């Protein structure tokens, strides 16, 4: 073995040898060495940049693939559940069709797990999963390169679990299909309900796995970004040794600023609004940190406001319940009887019966106040009580008012002993209007019984008195199970006060439309419903009951949330990519400028001391650096289009076009180009951006044209989608399969020897049009020219 001291000595000798070699070699060899190192560093930076964009694009493709997988799974569950209701074979085939999409992704995953996977099988699997063919190769490479990374490994594990749940869903579908096919009526309903419940449970389980998959990929993407950023910092530090200290300082400042924002973001994610992101500079990162701190402050303020609002609502509820109790007590009649005589009647009872207090006291027997058909019933109750039999403490009967009108009453009574006398204290409530309302409700019940919507009728106290088939299907309770129960049986924990809040609005004469809420079904599952509630009024206009129509909106809510999440995620991803491109292109200009300066300095000082070959190599290095500078400037221009903040204004598109033609005058004159355009409209757009758009498209039409006289025609017409602009030419044309590729950044169809340029012009055009809420596309045939179309929105926008 070699001892550590010996190894250290060898290392020092090597360092001395390298220094001596650099010191003693010729200027030509030094130049070769410097150029080689610089070229290697530039190539390394470009490779890392390409690898970053390619890997992030592959991650985005996987996120998009998960969206397709999730959509297919949701559609499969939906069609299978629909099949359980309709028993239509077409719904079952639709279920199989969407399940087949997930099988394609599974096929790709299983093949990639093999030691020597067949790339064609993996490709076919992803293609069957409806992934974009342009993204599939990158997706395969992402898994193969990062299979050992915990995030990718965890994502594949979640993917595998999702496939196992899909297998269970397929099994439920097969059972359901067999059940429908065999048509066994006496078994179908309970088994069908069980299978439908399994579908919902599996659907929920898959939703959790899909969210976890997306979250894991997002974490992996952020990890990869941090890793590659560290690699770039290491490369930048190496370049710093040749004079690029400023670049390292900028990168370090950006990293610290981003870490500070990430730390504060994690605190906000834990609902901790006490911390803020430290502002380290006044650049874009510092401005972002300031905006973030303002957002945290606003969130903290809104959270405090919400707490105050909830406390105020609770106090209002307590006051409301107190008023309701007091109002009920004041409307009830109280009567005390001894034998058959009335010994006390309060004012509420006298008003209810239509007698004065004196007239009530003079009634010979309270039995005489009821209709003849009810009198014998009361006598039997009296006889049973005197015989020692237990009599009901509550009941209902009819009463004949003084004016002869019969009303329905509800009473509760208590027998008390006052000395040697037995008295009955009864509390009476007029329920005539309630009974009439119930009668009307029962008449309406036949109409709503078969409705697909859940229709229920409640008393003002929240007791269910009507329950249709739609409600049975939605909540799982049969009419026999729920009628007579309080509606709070459906309430979710923490939302028990919801009915009181709705009742308060109903009593105030409000009609509640499309009120969204969450209810608990019999099986414990939660369902999102949209509720419409209306009061049922008596002839005096008072609310005696509440009619409620509820509709299941769970699927639409889930779809809306998923779409919003995907949109937010895509927006964040695009913003991160634009920011990354901006930072990289901006920070690379300085080292390139340094390289170009030093190479030119060598060329100036040692031109006469070097041979022709060395001078030629210096020329190659200079030209390469210049081309790289052009590419970086173009990339910076592209990223600025995404970052730029500009105000739209009313401008004349024709005037902007004439300015663009003036700027292109030299190219037009040299190529003898003929340009014809019609009257262009007055539009709302960014002037500089529209000018750049015209210049790029017209410049390309002149550049990619082998005709002796390039002919270009420009027109615009008004459509529903906005103003449609068209720029046609008689140039070399584009093959149909490349008409989408030309709009991608740095995508060239020709070599530099054929046509100059970096391949970013049309990508900038696409970005400008999209910032105007428009679209751009190309129609072309090789040898027959091209027509570029783009639309600009009618409405004014401010970015």
C-alpha positions in Angstrom: 0.0 0.0 0.0 1.0 3.6 -0.6 1.0 5.7 2.5 -1.0 9.0 2.6 2.2 11.1 2.8 3.5 9.5 -0.4 0.3 10.1 -2.3 0.4 13.7 -1.2 3.9 14.0 -2.4 3.0 12.5 -5.8 0.1 14.9 -6.1 2.4 17.9 -5.4 4.9 16.8 -8.0 2.1 16.5 -10.6 1.0 20.0 -9.8 4.6 21.3 -10.2 5.0 19.3 -13.4 1.8 20.9 -14.9 2.9 24.4 -13.9 6.3 23.8 -15.4 4.8 22.4 -18.6 2.5 25.5 -19.0 5.5 27.8 -18.2 7.9 26.2 -20.7 5.6 25.4 -23.7 5.4 27.6 -26.7 2.7 30.3 -27.2 1.1 28.1 -29.9 0.7 25.2 -27.5 -0.5 27.5 -24.7 -3.1 28.9 -27.1 -4.2 25.4 -28.1 -4.5 24.5 -24.5 -6.5 27.6 -23.6 -8.7 27.3 -26.6 -9.3 23.6 -25.8 -10.2 24.3 -22.2 -12.5 27.2 -23.2 -14.2 25.1 -25.9 -14.6 22.2 -23.5 -16.2 24.5 -20.8 -18.5 26.1 -23.4 -19.5 22.6 -24.7 -20.1 21.5 -21.1 -22.3 24.4 -20.3 -24.3 23.9 -23.5 -24.7 20.2 -22.8 -25.9 20.9 -19.3 -28.3 23.4 -20.6 -29.6 21.0 -23.3 -29.8 18.2 -20.8 -31.8 20.4 -18.3 -34.3 21.5 -20.9 -34.6 18.0 -22.3 -35.1 16.4 -18.9 -37.6 19.0 -17.7 -39.5 18.5 -20.9 -39.5 14.8 -20.3 -40.8 15.4 -16.8 -43.5 17.6 -18.2 -44.4 14.8 -20.6 -44.7 12.4 -17.7 -47.0 14.8 -15.9 -49.0 15.2 -19.1 -49.1 11.4 -19.4 -50.4 11.1 -15.9 -53.1 13.5 -16.8 -54.1 11.3 -19.8 -53.9 8.2 -17.5 -56.0 10.0 -14.9 -58.5 11.2 -17.5 -58.8 7.7 -19.0 -59.3 6.2 -15.5 -61.9 8.8 -14.6 -63.8 8.2 -17.9 -63.6 4.5 -17.4 -65.0 4.7 -13.9 -67.7 7.1 -15.1 -68.7 4.8 -18.0 -68.7 1.8 -15.7 -70.9 3.5 -13.2 -73.1 4.7 -16.0 -73.3 1.1 -17.3 -74.5 0.0 -13.9 -77.4 2.5 -14.3 -78.2 2.1 -18.0 -77.1 -1.5 -18.6 -76.2 -0.3 -22.1 -73.4 -2.4 -23.7 -72.0 0.7 -25.4 -71.2 2.2 -21.9 -69.3 -1.0 -21.1 -67.4 -0.8 -24.3 -66.5 2.8 -23.6 -65.2 1.6 -20.2 -63.0 -1.0 -21.9 -61.8 1.6 -24.4 -60.6 4.0 -21.7 -59.1 1.1 -19.6 -57.1 0.1 -22.7 -55.3 3.5 -22.5 -54.1 2.7 -18.9 -53.0 -0.8 -20.1 -50.7 0.9 -22.6 -48.9 2.8 -19.9 -48.7 -0.4 -17.8 -47.2 -2.2 -20.8 -44.5 0.4 -21.1 -43.8 0.3 -17.3 -43.5 -3.5 -17.2 -41.1 -3.6 -20.1 -38.9 -0.8 -18.7 -38.6 -2.8 -15.4 -36.8 -5.6 -17.3 -33.0 -5.8 -17.4 -32.9 -5.4 -21.2 -36.2 -3.8 -22.2 -37.4 -3.8 -25.8 -37.6 -0.1 -26.7 -40.2 -0.8 -29.4 -42.5 -2.4 -26.9 -42.0 0.5 -24.5 -42.7 3.0 -27.3 -45.9 1.1 -28.4 -47.1 1.1 -24.8 -46.7 4.8 -24.3 -48.3 5.4 -27.7 -51.2 3.3 -26.7 -51.5 5.4 -23.6 -52.0 8.4 -26.0 -48.8 10.1 -25.1 -47.4 12.5 -27.7 -45.0 10.6 -30.0 -42.5 13.5 -29.8 -42.3 13.0 -26.0 -42.0 9.2 -25.7 -38.3 8.9 -26.3 -37.6 11.5 -23.7 -39.9 9.8 -21.2 -38.0 6.5 -21.8 -34.7 8.1 -21.3 -35.9 9.9 -18.1 -36.7 6.5 -16.5 -33.5 4.8 -17.7 -31.2 7.6 -16.6 -32.9 8.3 -13.2 -34.3 4.9 -12.3 -32.1 4.8 -9.2 -33.2 8.3 -8.0 -35.7 8.0 -5.1 -38.3 10.3 -6.8 -38.5 8.3 -10.0 -38.4 5.0 -8.1 -41.2 6.2 -5.8 -43.2 7.5 -8.8 -42.9 4.1 -10.6 -43.9 2.4 -7.3 -47.0 4.6 -7.1 -47.6 3.9 -10.8 -47.5 0.2 -10.1 -50.0 0.6 -7.2 -52.3 2.5 -9.5 -52.2 -0.3 -12.1 -53.1 -2.8 -9.3 -56.1 -0.7 -8.4 -57.0 -0.5 -12.1 -56.9 -4.4 -12.1 -59.4 -4.3 -9.3 -61.5 -1.8 -11.2 -61.4 -4.2 -14.2 -62.5 -7.0 -12.0 -65.4 -5.0 -10.7 -66.3 -4.2 -14.4 -66.2 -7.9 -15.3 -68.5 -8.8 -12.3 -70.8 -5.9 -13.2 -70.9 -7.1 -16.9 -71.7 -10.7 -15.8 -74.4 -9.5 -13.5 -76.1 -7.4 -16.2 -75.7 -10.1 -18.8 -77.3 -12.8 -16.6 -80.2 -10.5 -15.8 -81.1 -12.0 -12.4 -83.7 -9.5 -11.1 -83.9 -10.7 -7.5 -80.1 -10.4 -7.0 -79.3 -7.4 -9.2 -80.1 -4.5 -6.9 -78.1 -5.3 -3.8 -75.1 -6.6 -5.8 -75.3 -3.7 -8.2 -75.2 -1.2 -5.4 -72.3 -3.0 -3.9 -70.4 -2.9 -7.2 -71.1 0.7 -7.7 -69.9 1.5 -4.2 -66.7 -0.4 -5.1 -66.3 1.7 -8.2 -66.5 4.9 -6.2 -64.0 3.6 -3.6 -61.5 2.5 -6.3 -62.0 5.9 -8.1 -61.2 7.7 -4.8 -58.1 5.5 -4.2 -56.8 6.1 -7.7 -57.3 9.9 -7.3 -55.0 9.8 -4.2 -52.4 7.8 -6.1 -52.5 10.0 -9.1 -52.1 13.1 -6.9 -49.2 11.5 -5.1 -47.6 10.5 -8.5 -47.8 14.1 -9.8 -46.5 15.5 -6.5 -43.6 13.1 -6.5 -42.7 14.0 -10.1 -42.9 17.7 -9.1 -40.5 17.0 -6.2 -38.1 15.1 -8.5 -38.2 18.0 -11.0 -37.3 20.5 -8.3 -34.6 18.2 -7.1 -33.2 17.9 -10.6 -33.3 21.7 -11.1 -31.3 22.2 -7.8 -28.8 19.5 -8.8 -28.2 20.9 -12.3 -28.0 24.4 -10.9 -25.2 23.2 -8.5 -23.4 21.7 -11.5 -23.7 24.9 -13.4 -22.3 26.8 -10.4 -19.3 24.4 -10.3 -18.6 25.0 -14.0 -19.0 28.7 -13.5 -16.5 28.6 -10.6 -14.0 26.9 -13.0 -14.6 29.6 -15.6 -14.1 32.2 -12.8 -10.5 31.1 -12.5 -10.0 32.7 -16.0 -11.6 36.0 -14.9 -15.3 35.4 -14.5 -15.7 36.2 -10.7 -18.7 38.4 -11.4 -20.7 35.5 -13.0 -20.2 33.4 -9.9 -21.3 36.2 -7.6 -24.5 36.7 -9.7 -25.3 33.0 -9.7 -24.7 32.8 -5.9 -27.0 35.8 -5.3 -29.7 34.2 -7.4 -29.4 30.8 -5.6 -29.6 32.5 -2.2 -32.6 34.5 -3.2 -34.4 31.4 -4.6 -33.5 29.4 -1.5 -34.9 32.2 0.7 -38.2 32.2 -1.3 -38.4 28.4 -1.2 -37.9 28.4 2.6 -40.7 31.0 3.0 -42.9 29.1 0.6 -42.5 26.0 2.7 -43.6 27.9 5.8 -46.7 29.2 3.9 -47.4 25.6 2.8 -47.6 24.8 6.5 -50.1 27.7 7.1 -47.4 29.6 8.9 -47.6 33.2 7.7 -45.2 34.6 10.4 -42.0 34.4 8.4 -41.0 36.4 5.4 -38.4 35.9 2.6 -35.3 38.0 3.2 -34.7 40.4 0.3 -31.0 40.2 -0.6 -31.0 42.4 -3.7 -33.1 44.7 -5.8 -33.0 42.5 -8.9 -35.8 40.3 -10.3 -35.3 37.8 -7.4 -35.5 40.6 -4.9 -38.7 41.9 -6.5 -40.1 38.4 -6.5 -39.3 38.1 -2.8 -41.0 41.5 -2.1 -44.1 40.4 -4.0 -44.1 37.1 -2.2 -43.9 38.9 1.2 -46.8 41.1 0.2 -48.8 38.0 -0.8 -48.0 36.4 2.6 -49.1 39.6 4.4 -52.4 39.7 2.4 -53.0 36.0 3.2 -52.4 36.6 6.9 -54.8 39.6 6.8 -57.5 37.6 5.0 -57.1 34.7 7.5 -57.6 37.0 10.4 -60.6 38.5 8.7 -62.1 35.1 8.1 -61.7 34.2 11.8 -63.5 37.4 12.8 -66.3 36.7 10.3 -66.7 33.1 11.6 -67.0 34.4 15.2 -69.5 37.1 14.1 -71.6 34.4 12.3 -71.6 32.2 15.4 -72.8 35.1 17.6 -75.6 35.8 15.0 -76.6 32.2 15.1 -76.9 32.1 18.9 -79.0 35.3 18.8 -81.2 33.9 16.0 -81.8 30.6 17.9 -82.8 32.6 21.0 -85.3 34.7 19.0 -86.8 31.6 17.4 -87.3 29.9 20.8 -88.9 33.1 22.2 -91.2 33.5 19.2 -92.4 29.8 19.5 -93.1 30.2 23.2 -95.2 33.3 22.6 -97.3 31.5 20.0 -98.3 28.5 22.1 -101.6 28.3 24.0 -101.7 27.0 27.6 -104.8 25.6 29.2 -105.4 24.0 32.6 -108.4 21.7 33.1 -109.9 20.1 36.2 -112.4 17.3 35.6 -114.1 18.7 32.5 -113.9 22.4 33.3 -111.3 24.9 32.1 -109.6 26.7 35.0 -107.0 28.6 33.1 -106.4 29.7 29.5 -103.8 32.1 28.4 -104.3 34.8 25.8 -102.6 32.9 23.0 -105.2 30.0 23.5 -108.1 32.4 23.6 -107.0 34.0 20.3 -106.5 30.5 18.8 -110.0 29.4 19.7 -111.7 32.8 19.0 -113.1 33.3 22.5 -112.5 35.9 25.1 -110.9 34.8 28.4 -114.3 35.1 30.2 -116.0 33.0 27.5 -113.3 30.3 27.8 -113.9 30.1 31.6 -117.6 29.7 31.1 -117.4 26.7 28.7 -119.1 23.8 30.6 -116.6 21.2 29.3 -113.5 21.3 27.1 -114.9 18.3 25.3 -117.6 20.5 23.8 -114.9 22.4 22.0 -114.1 19.5 19.7 -116.2 18.2 16.8 -118.7 15.5 17.5 -116.6 12.9 15.8 -113.6 13.6 18.2 -115.6 13.9 21.4 -116.0 10.2 22.1 -112.2 9.8 21.6 -111.6 12.3 24.4 -114.1 10.6 26.7 -112.4 7.3 26.2 -109.0 8.8 27.1 -110.6 10.3 30.2 -112.1 6.9 31.2 -108.8 5.2 30.7 -106.9 7.7 32.8 -109.4 7.4 35.6 -109.1 3.6 35.4 -105.3 3.8 35.9 -104.4 3.2 32.3 -101.4 5.1 30.8 -102.6 7.6 28.3 -100.5 9.4 25.6 -98.8 12.6 26.8 -99.0 14.1 23.3 -101.5 14.0 20.5 -103.5 15.8 17.9 -107.2 16.7 17.5 -109.5 19.2 16.0 -111.1 22.2 17.7 -114.3 24.1 16.7 -113.6 27.8 17.0 -116.3 30.2 18.1 -116.9 31.2 14.5 -117.5 27.6 13.6 -114.2 27.1 11.7 -112.4 23.8 12.5 -108.7 24.0 13.2 -106.2 21.3 13.9 -104.2 21.4 17.1 -101.2 19.6 18.5 -101.1 19.2 22.3 -98.8 18.0 25.1 -100.1 17.5 28.6 -99.0 16.8 32.1 -101.1 15.6 35.0 -100.3 17.4 38.3 -101.8 17.2 41.8 -102.9 20.4 43.4 -103.9 19.4 46.9 -106.6 16.8 46.5 -107.4 17.9 43.0 -106.1 16.5 39.8 -105.4 19.0 37.1 -104.1 18.6 33.5 -101.8 21.3 32.1 -101.9 21.3 28.3 -99.7 23.2 25.8 -101.5 23.7 22.6 -100.2 24.7 19.2 -102.3 25.5 16.1 -101.1 23.1 13.3 -103.9 23.8 10.8 -101.6 25.5 8.3 -99.0 22.9 8.8 -101.4 20.1 8.0 -102.6 22.0 4.9 -99.1 22.4 3.8 -98.4 18.7 4.4 -101.4 17.9 2.3 -100.1 20.1 -0.5 -96.6 18.5 -0.1 -98.1 15.0 -0.4 -99.9 16.1 -3.6 -96.7 17.4 -5.0 -94.8 14.3 -3.9 -96.3 12.2 -6.6 -94.9 14.6 -9.2 -91.3 14.7 -7.8 -91.1 11.1 -6.6 -89.6 9.8 -9.8 -87.3 12.8 -10.4 -83.6 12.0 -10.9 -82.7 14.9 -8.7 -82.8 14.5 -4.9 -86.0 16.2 -3.8 -86.8 16.4 -0.1 -89.2 18.4 2.0 -88.4 19.5 5.6 -90.3 21.1 8.4 -89.0 24.5 9.5 -87.4 22.6 12.3 -85.4 20.4 9.9 -87.4 17.2 10.1 -87.7 15.2 6.9 -91.3 14.8 5.8 -90.8 13.8 2.1 -88.1 11.9 0.3 -88.1 10.9 -3.4 -86.3 8.2 -5.3 -83.6 10.6 -6.5 -82.8 11.3 -2.9 -82.6 7.6 -2.1 -80.1 7.1 -5.0 -78.0 10.1 -4.0 -77.8 9.6 -0.3 -78.5 5.9 0.1 -81.3 6.2 2.7 -84.7 4.8 1.8 -87.7 7.0 2.5 -88.7 4.7 5.5 -85.2 5.2 7.0 -85.0 9.0 6.7 -88.6 10.4 7.0 -89.1 11.6 10.6 -85.3 12.1 11.1 -83.6 15.4 11.4 -81.8 16.6 8.2 -78.5 16.9 10.3 -78.2 13.1 9.7 -76.7 14.2 6.3 -74.4 16.9 7.8 -70.6 16.7 7.6 -68.7 17.3 10.8 -68.1 21.0 11.3 -71.1 22.0 9.1 -74.0 21.2 11.5 -75.1 24.9 11.6 -75.7 24.9 7.8 -79.4 24.2 8.0 -80.0 26.9 10.6 -78.2 29.4 8.2 -80.4 28.3 5.3 -83.6 28.4 7.4 -82.8 32.0 8.4 -82.7 33.0 4.8 -85.9 31.1 4.0 -87.7 32.9 6.9 -86.5 36.2 5.5 -88.2 35.4 2.2 -85.0 34.5 0.2 -84.9 31.9 -2.5 -81.7 29.9 -2.4 -80.4 28.8 -5.8 -77.4 26.6 -6.7 -76.0 26.6 -3.1 -73.0 24.2 -3.1 -72.4 22.0 -0.1 -71.0 18.7 1.0 -73.3 15.9 2.4 -72.6 12.6 4.0 -74.3 9.5 2.5 -75.5 6.4 4.3 -72.3 4.5 3.4 -70.1 7.3 4.9 -69.0 8.7 1.6 -69.1 12.4 1.0 -70.9 13.9 -2.0 -70.8 17.4 -3.4 -74.3 18.8 -4.1 -75.8 21.9 -5.7 -78.9 22.8 -3.7 -82.0 24.9 -4.5 -84.3 25.7 -1.6 -87.7 27.4 -1.6 -90.2 28.0 1.2 -93.6 26.4 1.2 -96.1 29.1 2.3 -99.4 29.0 4.0 -102.3 31.2 2.9 -101.0 34.0 5.1 -97.7 34.0 3.4 -95.8 32.4 6.2 -93.2 29.7 5.6 -94.3 26.3 7.0 -91.9 24.0 5.3 -88.9 24.0 3.0 -88.7 22.2 -0.4 -85.1 21.3 -1.4 -83.8 20.1 -4.7 -80.2 18.7 -4.7 -78.0 17.5 -7.6 -74.8 15.5 -7.4 -72.0 17.7 -8.7 -69.1 15.6 -7.4 -67.8 14.6 -10.9 -67.9 18.2 -12.2 -66.2 19.5 -9.0 -63.5 16.9 -9.4 -63.0 17.7 -13.0 -62.9 21.4 -12.3 -60.4 21.0 -9.5 -58.2 18.7 -11.6 -58.3 21.1 -14.5 -57.4 24.0 -12.3 -54.5 22.1 -10.7 -53.2 21.1 -14.1 -53.5 24.7 -15.4 -51.7 26.1 -12.3 -49.0 23.5 -12.6 -48.5 24.2 -16.3 -48.4 27.9 -15.7 -45.8 27.5 -12.9 -43.8 25.1 -15.1 -43.8 27.5 -18.0 -42.9 30.4 -15.8 -40.0 28.5 -14.3 -38.7 27.5 -17.7 -38.9 31.1 -19.0 -37.1 32.3 -15.9 -34.5 29.7 -16.2 -33.9 30.5 -19.9 -33.7 34.2 -19.1 -31.2 33.7 -16.3 -29.0 31.3 -18.4 -29.0 33.4 -21.5 -28.4 36.6 -19.5 -25.6 35.2 -17.4 -23.8 33.5 -20.3 -23.3 36.7 -22.3 -20.6 38.0 -20.0 -18.3 34.9 -20.2 -18.7 34.8 -24.0 -17.9 38.4 -24.2 -14.7 37.8 -22.2 -13.7 34.8 -24.3 -14.2 36.8 -27.5 -12.2 39.7 -26.2 -9.3 37.6 -25.2 -9.2 35.5 -28.4 -9.3 38.8 -30.4 -6.5 40.1 -28.2 -4.4 37.1 -29.0 -5.2 37.5 -32.7 -4.1 41.1 -32.6 -0.9 40.7 -30.5 0.4 37.4 -31.9 -0.8 37.4 -35.5 2.7 37.8 -36.9 4.2 35.4 -34.4 1.9 32.4 -35.2 1.7 30.3 -38.3 -1.3 30.2 -40.7 -2.8 27.2 -39.0 -2.8 28.9 -35.6 -4.4 32.0 -37.0 -7.0 29.8 -38.7 -7.8 28.2 -35.4 -8.1 31.6 -33.7 -10.5 32.6 -36.5 -12.6 29.4 -35.8 -12.8 30.2 -32.1 -13.7 33.8 -32.8 -16.5 32.8 -35.2 -17.8 30.1 -32.8 -17.9 32.6 -30.0 -19.7 35.1 -32.2 -22.3 32.5 -33.2 -22.8 31.6 -29.6 -23.3 35.2 -28.7 -26.0 35.5 -31.4 -27.7 32.4 -30.1 -27.6 33.6 -26.5 -29.0 37.1 -27.5 -31.8 35.3 -29.4 -32.6 33.2 -26.4 -32.6 36.3 -24.2 -34.9 38.0 -26.7 -37.2 34.9 -26.6 -37.3 34.8 -22.8 -38.0 38.6 -22.6 -41.1 38.1 -24.7 -42.4 35.9 -21.9 -41.2 38.2 -19.2 -42.0 41.5 -20.8 -44.6 43.7 -19.2 -46.4 45.9 -21.7 -49.6 47.8 -22.1 -51.8 47.1 -25.1 -52.9 50.2 -27.1 -55.0 51.0 -30.1 -52.8 51.0 -33.1 -53.1 50.9 -36.9 -51.7 47.6 -38.1 -51.0 49.1 -41.5 -48.7 51.8 -40.0 -46.8 49.1 -38.0 -46.4 47.1 -41.2 -45.0 50.0 -43.1 -42.4 50.6 -40.4 -41.4 46.9 -40.6 -41.0 47.2 -44.4 -38.8 50.3 -43.9 -36.6 48.3 -41.5 -36.4 45.5 -44.1 -35.8 47.8 -47.0 -32.2 46.7 -47.7 -33.2 43.0 -47.9 -36.2 43.9 -50.1 -34.1 45.9 -52.4 -31.3 43.3 -52.7 -33.7 40.5 -53.5 -36.0 42.6 -55.7 -39.0 41.4 -53.5 -42.5 42.4 -54.4 -44.7 43.0 -51.4 -48.5 43.5 -51.7 -50.8 44.2 -48.8 -54.4 45.2 -48.3 -55.8 47.8 -45.9 -55.0 46.5 -42.4 -57.4 47.1 -39.4 -57.1 49.2 -36.2 -56.3 46.7 -33.5 -55.5 46.6 -29.8 -51.9 45.2 -29.5 -48.3 45.9 -28.3 -46.7 48.1 -31.0 -43.1 46.8 -30.6 -44.2 43.2 -30.5 -46.4 43.5 -33.6 -43.5 45.2 -35.4 -41.2 42.3 -34.4 -43.8 39.8 -35.6 -44.2 41.4 -39.0 -40.4 41.7 -39.5 -39.7 38.1 -38.6 -42.4 36.7 -40.8 -41.6 38.9 -43.8 -37.9 38.5 -43.3 -38.3 34.7 -43.4 -40.4 34.9 -46.5 -37.6 36.8 -48.3 -34.8 34.7 -46.8 -36.2 31.2 -47.6 -37.0 32.0 -51.2 -35.0 30.9 -54.3 -37.2 32.8 -56.8 -35.7 35.6 -58.8 -38.5 37.8 -57.5 -39.8 36.9 -54.1 -43.6 37.7 -54.0 -45.2 38.3 -50.6 -48.9 39.1 -49.9 -50.2 40.3 -46.6 -54.0 40.5 -45.7 -56.3 40.5 -42.6 -60.0 39.7 -42.1 -62.3 39.8 -39.1 -63.4 36.4 -37.7 -65.1 35.2 -34.5 -61.7 34.3 -33.1 -60.4 37.8 -33.7 -58.4 39.4 -36.6 -56.9 36.7 -38.8 -53.7 37.9 -40.5 -52.2 35.9 -43.4 -48.7 36.3 -44.9 -48.1 34.2 -48.1 -45.0 33.8 -50.2 -43.6 31.8 -53.2 -40.6 30.5 -51.3 -39.1 27.0 -50.9 -42.0 25.8 -48.7 -42.0 23.3 -45.8 -43.0 19.7 -45.6 -46.2 19.1 -43.7 -44.6 17.0 -41.0 -42.3 20.0 -40.1 -45.0 22.8 -40.0 -45.3 22.5 -36.2 -41.5 21.9 -35.6 -40.5 25.3 -37.1 -42.2 27.1 -34.2 -40.0 25.4 -31.6 -37.0 27.1 -30.2 -33.6 26.4 -32.0 -35.4 24.1 -34.5 -33.8 24.4 -37.9 -34.6 22.6 -41.1 -31.5 23.7 -43.0 -27.8 23.9 -42.3 -25.9 27.2 -41.5 -24.2 27.0 -45.0 -27.7 27.0 -46.7 -29.4 29.7 -44.6 -28.0 31.7 -41.7 -29.9 32.1 -38.4 -30.3 30.3 -35.0 -33.9 28.9 -35.6 -35.5 31.1 -32.9 -37.4 33.7 -35.0 -40.6 31.7 -35.4 -40.5 30.7 -31.8 -40.5 34.4 -30.9 -43.4 34.9 -33.3 -45.4 32.1 -31.5 -44.6 33.6 -28.1 -45.8 37.1 -29.2 -49.0 35.8 -30.7 -49.8 33.7 -27.6 -49.2 36.8 -25.4 -52.0 38.4 -27.5 -54.3 35.4 -26.7 -54.0 34.3 -30.4 -52.8 31.3 -32.4 -50.2 31.0 -35.2 -49.9 28.2 -37.8 -48.4 27.4 -41.2 -49.8 26.0 -44.4 -47.1 25.0 -46.9 -45.9 22.6 -49.6 -42.3 22.1 -50.7 -41.7 24.2 -53.8 -45.1 26.0 -53.6 -44.4 28.5 -50.9 -45.9 29.0 -47.5 -48.8 30.9 -45.8 -48.4 31.9 -42.2 -51.6 32.7 -40.4 -52.0 34.3 -36.9 -54.9 35.7 -34.9 -55.1 38.6 -32.6 -57.9 38.9 -30.0 -60.5 41.6 -30.3 -60.5 42.5 -26.7 -58.0 44.7 -24.9 -55.6 43.0 -22.5 -52.9 44.2 -20.2 -50.0 42.1 -19.1 
